[in-house]
């Protein structure tokens, strides 16, 4: 018969208690059963003691609750709060705060974009910003591609200074003046783009209306050449 220690059914002072585990045959059997119990109840540890209460029918092992894991008793259910873990309420509040900050930043970005693109509805801008994970720069690039006449919506003070000849059109991509003898291309709606930008592989259509670029704008090239010759003759 193995050595047994009777500690009583419950010992509040030492924070230990006896747990019924069925019949135990010997010390080795008690160690195996206690190890299984502790594995399923990580908030507890075995004290090394066990006792047979009814020979061949029932035995108990003595376990001790870890001091650093306070128990919260709810009826018959015991919930053990793990160390350094957030309570469900704190976690929920943290998520709500993070979402509130993200919504505030999104709303501010949408307002700024609405000012830049007044002819575009707020819902379209908001959806674009959401699709780009709140990347404002990428959203601006997308809106420039899909919004008709968006190039004219930019602040004039932000555009690079071009030629002093105000009659010269500027390329909506590089903002360079398309002065003769530069070749000029146009889309089916008549929007212009310079030859250098037209040859770029990433330019697949008109940057203003996204229509196909049809070919040379020879009439515009001739008009600009005549205007330039007229200006030179005056000087």
Buried (B, 14 or more C-beta within 10 A) or exposed (E): EEEBEEBEEEBEEEEBBBBEBEBBEEEEBBBEBBEEBBEEBEBBBBBEBBBBBEEEEBBBBBBBBBEEEEEEEEEEEEEBEEEEEEEEEEEEEEEEEEEEEEEEEBEEBBEEBBEBBEEBEEEBBBEBBEEBEBBBEBBBEBBBBEBBEBBEBBEEEEEEEBEEEEEBBBBBBBBBBBBBEBBBBBBEEEBBBBEBBBEEEEBEBBBBBBBEBEEBBEEBBEEBEEBBEEEEEEE
